[in-house]
Amino acid sequence: MRFIKEIHPIKFWLVLAAMVIAVASLYVSHSLISDLSAEERVRMEVWAEAMKNLQTADGNTDLTMVLKVLNANHTIPVIVVDQNEDVQTYRNIELSSADTIVSLKEKLSDFNREGNCIRIDLNGGGDYLNVYYGPSLMLTRLAVYPYVQLTVVLIFVLIAIFALLSSKKAEQNKVWVGLSKETAHQLGTPISSLMAWMELLKTQYPQDDLIPAMAEDVERLQMIANRFSKIGSIPELEDADLKALLERVTDYIAHRTSDKVKISTHVPDLLPPVRLNVALFEWVIENLCKNAVDAMGGVGVLDISVQETSRYWCLDVADTGKGIDKRYFETVFAPGYTTKKRGWGLGLSLARRIVVEYHSGSIFVKQSEINKGTIFRIELKK
């Protein structure tokens, strides 16, 4: 249990560490990108100046250094256009289209949007060239790198949280199973003694009308212990008569509930067998019915109905009780959640475990209105 309590702070520190890594990575990357962008700007200004010298040189000018500067650019993509926006030359651009001019115009438009342009005035007559350039491959990769890093960190954090939650669930399962097995074990001995005493009473007082009722309650205790013993083990599902099961539960509830609670069932007459573990599924229906009776305060209508869809058998347990706020539709299934003064908050949690894990179905609050009633739905695959 201590491990379960420590999971929440661990998740907090994992998320916090991921946020620190994200902020630090973005800050460092942004600084590097800014520095590299400024450096590439300086390099392109030198390159543009060399292009200007090349364009304005006469026949006696030594262009060795100029050509060396121009040819030294192997990383920064660049396009040079004149005042009419006609392409004069380009470097370090891979063209994907057979139409070179169209492809260069598209690249030129991208560079223009980024604002990377250097103007070269050629002479006093108004002639000029525009040097458009884009980020180098290294700068592009550096811009993408922090997002790749953040994705890896996020995946790591999600995997870690998933592992922690799986461990938490496994720990909870051990608690559930241990509690259930121990409860069944503790109940077993006194129930066996009670059954022996009941047999003795039957032989000594065969005409007593109270003894059959007492025997029925002892058998009920035996069935409850049997249910607890099944928690944690792989249940055996069998073709069961759902209508008969519901009749047994409603008869049991009716005998132990106020006459002011009207109980009704609506089940198809030709309902085919449904794959169930009878003992555990009876427990689920019984728990829903008892909760409904408690919610109505001993006065109201409890209705159980079964409908068929293309994929599921849908079983609804509806009451006219105090209802559930929509905010708590999921919370009611959490272990320990209860509105009763002496409740443990385990009934609906166990019910969901039985339906979801043992019967591959689902259970949820279908509908509820405050002071009007609630409908719980169970869906079982055909």
C-alpha positions in Angstrom: 0.0 0.0 0.0 2.9 2.3 0.6 4.0 1.8 -3.0 0.5 2.8 -4.2 0.7 6.1 -2.1 4.1 6.9 -3.6 2.9 6.7 -7.2 1.3 10.1 -7.3 4.5 12.1 -6.2 6.5 10.0 -8.7 4.2 10.9 -11.5 4.5 14.6 -10.5 8.3 14.5 -10.5 8.4 12.7 -13.8 6.1 15.3 -15.4 8.1 18.1 -13.8 11.4 16.6 -15.0 9.9 16.4 -18.5 8.9 20.1 -18.4 12.3 21.2 -17.2 14.0 19.2 -20.0 11.5 20.7 -22.5 12.1 24.3 -21.4 15.9 23.9 -21.2 16.0 22.2 -24.6 13.9 24.8 -26.3 16.0 27.6 -24.7 19.3 26.2 -25.7 18.1 25.3 -29.2 16.7 28.8 -29.6 19.9 30.4 -28.5 22.0 28.2 -30.9 19.6 28.9 -33.8 19.8 32.6 -33.2 23.6 32.6 -33.1 23.8 30.4 -36.2 21.3 32.5 -38.1 23.3 35.7 -37.3 26.5 33.9 -38.4 24.9 32.8 -41.7 23.7 36.3 -42.2 27.3 37.6 -41.9 28.5 34.9 -44.3 25.8 35.8 -46.9 26.7 39.5 -46.6 30.3 38.6 -47.5 29.0 36.3 -50.3 26.8 39.1 -51.6 29.7 41.5 -51.6 31.8 39.0 -53.6 28.9 38.7 -56.0 28.8 42.5 -56.4 32.6 42.6 -57.1 32.1 39.9 -59.7 29.3 41.8 -61.4 31.1 45.2 -61.4 34.7 44.1 -62.1 36.5 45.1 -65.3 38.8 43.0 -67.4 41.9 43.8 -65.4 40.5 42.9 -61.9 41.9 39.8 -60.2 38.9 37.7 -59.3 40.7 34.9 -57.6 39.6 35.8 -54.1 36.1 36.7 -55.2 35.6 33.3 -56.9 37.1 31.6 -53.9 34.5 33.3 -51.6 31.6 32.5 -54.0 32.6 28.8 -54.4 33.2 28.4 -50.6 29.4 28.4 -49.9 28.5 24.7 -49.8 25.7 24.7 -47.2 23.5 27.8 -47.5 20.9 27.7 -50.3 20.9 31.0 -52.3 19.1 32.5 -55.3 20.2 35.7 -57.1 17.7 37.7 -59.1 17.8 41.0 -60.9 15.5 44.0 -60.5 12.9 42.2 -62.7 12.9 39.2 -60.4 14.5 37.0 -63.1 16.8 34.4 -61.7 20.5 35.0 -62.5 22.1 32.1 -60.6 21.6 29.8 -57.6 23.5 27.4 -55.4 22.9 24.5 -53.0 19.3 24.0 -54.1 18.0 20.5 -55.1 15.2 20.9 -57.6 12.5 18.3 -57.5 10.6 19.5 -60.6 11.7 19.2 -64.2 10.7 22.8 -64.6 13.6 24.6 -63.1 12.2 28.1 -63.2 8.9 27.1 -61.5 10.8 25.3 -58.7 13.2 28.2 -58.2 10.2 30.6 -58.0 8.7 28.5 -55.3 11.9 28.5 -53.3 12.3 32.2 -53.9 8.8 32.7 -52.5 9.8 30.7 -49.4 13.0 32.7 -48.9 11.1 36.0 -49.4 8.6 35.0 -46.6 11.4 34.4 -44.2 12.8 37.9 -45.0 16.3 36.6 -45.9 17.2 39.1 -48.6 20.4 41.2 -49.3 20.3 43.9 -52.0 23.3 44.6 -54.1 23.5 48.0 -55.9 25.5 47.5 -59.0 26.0 51.1 -60.2 24.4 54.5 -60.0 22.0 53.8 -62.8 19.6 51.9 -60.5 20.6 48.4 -61.5 20.6 46.0 -58.6 20.5 42.3 -57.6 18.7 40.7 -54.8 20.3 37.8 -53.0 17.7 35.5 -51.4 18.9 32.8 -49.1 17.5 30.1 -46.8 18.7 28.3 -43.7 21.4 25.7 -44.1 20.8 22.0 -43.6 22.5 22.2 -40.2 20.3 25.0 -39.1 17.1 23.2 -40.3 18.1 20.1 -38.4 18.9 22.1 -35.3 15.4 23.7 -35.5 13.8 20.2 -35.6 16.0 18.5 -33.0 14.4 19.9 -29.8 11.0 18.6 -31.0 12.4 15.2 -31.7 14.0 15.3 -28.3 10.8 16.4 -26.6 8.9 13.5 -28.4 11.4 11.0 -27.1 11.1 12.4 -23.5 7.3 12.4 -23.7 7.3 8.8 -24.9 9.7 7.9 -22.0 7.5 9.7 -19.5 4.3 8.0 -20.8 5.9 4.6 -20.7 7.1 5.3 -17.1 3.7 6.4 -16.0 2.1 3.5 -17.7 4.5 1.1 -15.9 3.7 2.8 -12.6 0.0 2.5 -13.2 0.3 -1.1 -14.2 2.3 -1.7 -11.0 -0.4 0.1 -9.0 -3.1 -2.0 -10.6 -1.2 -5.2 -9.9 -0.7 -4.1 -6.3 -4.4 -3.3 -6.0 -5.3 -6.7 -7.5 -3.2 -8.4 -4.8 -5.0 -6.4 -2.1 -8.4 -7.3 -3.5 -7.5 -11.0 -3.9 -5.9 -11.2 -0.5 -8.8 -9.5 1.2 -11.4 -11.7 -0.6 -9.6 -14.9 0.1 -9.0 -14.1 3.7 -12.7 -13.1 4.1 -13.8 -16.4 2.6 -11.4 -18.3 4.9 -12.6 -16.4 8.0 -16.2 -17.0 7.1 -15.7 -20.7 6.2 -15.3 -22.1 9.8 -18.2 -20.4 11.5 -20.5 -21.1 8.5 -19.7 -24.8 8.6 -20.5 -24.8 12.4 -23.8 -23.0 11.7 -24.7 -25.5 9.1 -24.0 -28.4 11.5 -26.1 -26.7 14.2 -28.9 -26.2 11.6 -29.0 -30.0 10.9 -29.1 -30.7 14.6 -32.0 -28.2 15.1 -33.9 -29.8 12.2 -33.7 -33.2 13.8 -34.8 -31.9 17.2 -37.4 -29.5 16.1 -38.7 -30.8 12.8 -42.0 -28.8 13.0 -40.5 -25.4 13.7 -41.4 -22.9 11.0 -38.4 -20.7 11.7 -35.7 -23.3 11.0 -36.2 -23.3 7.2 -35.8 -19.5 7.1 -32.7 -19.8 9.3 -31.3 -22.5 7.0 -31.9 -20.3 4.0 -29.9 -17.5 5.6 -27.0 -19.9 6.5 -27.0 -21.1 2.9 -26.9 -17.4 1.8 -23.8 -16.9 4.0 -22.2 -20.0 2.4 -22.9 -18.6 -1.1 -21.4 -15.2 0.0 -18.2 -17.0 1.2 -18.2 -18.9 -2.1 -18.3 -15.6 -4.0 -15.4 -14.1 -2.1 -13.4 -17.3 -2.8 -13.9 -16.8 -6.5 -12.3 -13.3 -6.6 -8.9 -13.4 -8.0 -9.3 -16.9 -9.6 -10.2 -17.4 -13.3 -14.0 -17.7 -13.2 -15.7 -20.5 -15.1 -18.4 -19.1 -17.5 -21.3 -21.2 -18.4 -24.5 -20.9 -20.4 -26.9 -19.5 -17.7 -30.6 -18.6 -17.6 -30.4 -14.9 -17.1 -34.2 -14.6 -16.5 -34.1 -17.2 -13.7 -31.1 -15.4 -12.2 -32.9 -12.1 -12.1 -35.9 -13.7 -10.6 -33.8 -15.2 -7.7 -32.2 -11.8 -7.0 -35.5 -9.9 -7.1 -37.2 -12.5 -4.8 -34.4 -12.2 -2.3 -34.5 -8.4 -2.4 -38.3 -8.3 -2.2 -38.4 -10.4 1.0 -35.9 -8.0 2.7 -37.3 -4.7 1.5 -40.2 -2.5 2.4 -43.5 -3.2 0.8 -43.4 0.4 -0.4 -40.7 -0.5 -2.9 -42.2 -1.9 -6.1 -39.9 -4.3 -8.0 -40.6 -5.1 -11.6 -38.7 -7.0 -14.3 -38.9 -6.9 -18.1 -37.1 -9.8 -19.7 -37.8 -11.4 -23.1 -39.6 -14.7 -22.7 -37.4 -16.5 -25.3 -34.1 -15.2 -23.9 -31.3 -17.5 -25.0 -28.6 -18.7 -22.5 -26.0 -16.0 -21.6 -22.4 -16.9 -20.8 -22.0 -16.0 -17.1 -20.4 -17.0 -13.8 -23.7 -17.3 -12.0 -22.4 -16.7 -8.4 -20.5 -13.6 -9.3 -23.0 -12.1 -11.6 -25.8 -12.6 -9.1 -23.6 -10.6 -6.7 -23.4 -7.7 -9.2 -27.2 -7.5 -9.7 -27.8 -7.9 -6.0 -25.4 -5.1 -5.2 -27.0 -2.8 -7.8 -30.5 -3.6 -6.4 -29.5 -3.0 -2.8 -27.9 0.4 -3.8 -31.1 1.3 -5.6 -33.2 0.5 -2.6 -30.9 2.5 -0.3 -31.0 5.4 -2.8 -34.9 5.4 -2.7 -35.0 5.4 1.1 -37.3 2.4 1.1 -40.0 4.0 -1.1 -40.0 3.9 -4.9 -39.9 1.8 -8.0 -37.0 -0.6 -8.9 -37.2 -1.8 -12.5 -34.8 -4.4 -14.1 -35.0 -4.8 -17.9 -33.0 -6.7 -20.6 -32.8 -5.6 -24.2 -31.0 -7.1 -27.1 -28.8 -5.2 -29.6 -26.8 -6.5 -32.6 -23.7 -7.0 -30.4 -24.8 -6.9 -26.7 -27.2 -8.0 -24.1 -28.1 -4.8 -22.2 -29.3 -5.1 -18.7 -30.7 -1.9 -17.0 -31.3 -1.4 -13.3 -33.4 1.7 -12.8 -34.6 3.3 -9.6 -36.5 6.4 -8.6 -34.0 7.5 -5.9 -32.0 10.6 -5.2 -29.9 10.4 -8.4 -26.2 11.0 -9.1 -24.5 14.2 -10.2 -23.0 13.8 -13.6 -19.6 14.7 -12.2 -19.6 11.4 -10.2 -20.7 9.0 -12.9 -17.2 7.5 -13.0 -16.3 8.3 -9.4 -18.9 6.0 -8.0 -16.9 3.0 -9.3 -13.7 4.1 -7.5 -12.7 2.0 -4.5 -13.6 3.6 -1.2 -16.2 6.1 -2.7 -19.5 5.9 -0.8 -22.2 8.2 0.4 -23.3 5.9 3.2 -22.3 6.5 6.8 -21.3 2.8 7.3 -20.4 2.0 3.7 -17.0 0.7 2.6 -17.3 1.9 -1.0 -16.3 -1.4 -2.5 -19.5 -2.7 -4.0 -19.6 -0.9 -7.3 -15.8 -1.3 -7.6 -16.1 -5.1 -7.3 -19.1 -5.1 -9.6 -17.1 -3.4 -12.3 -14.2 -5.8 -11.8 -16.5 -8.7 -12.2 -18.3 -7.4 -15.2 -15.2 -6.0 -17.1 -12.5 -8.4 -16.2 -14.4 -11.6 -15.7 -17.2 -11.2 -18.2 -15.5 -8.9 -20.8 -18.4 -6.6 -20.5 -19.0 -3.0 -19.3 -21.0 -1.3 -16.6 -21.7 2.4 -16.3 -24.2 5.0 -15.3 -26.5 5.3 -18.3 -28.6 8.1 -17.0 -29.3 10.0 -13.8 -31.2 13.0 -12.6 -31.1 14.5 -9.1 -34.2 13.5 -7.1 -35.6 11.6 -10.1 -33.6 8.4 -10.3 -30.6 6.5 -11.8 -30.2 3.9 -14.5 -27.1 1.6 -14.3 -26.4 -0.4 -17.5 -24.5 -3.6 -17.9 -23.5 -4.7 -21.4 -22.5 -8.3 -22.1 -21.1 -9.5 -25.5 -23.2 -12.1 -27.2 
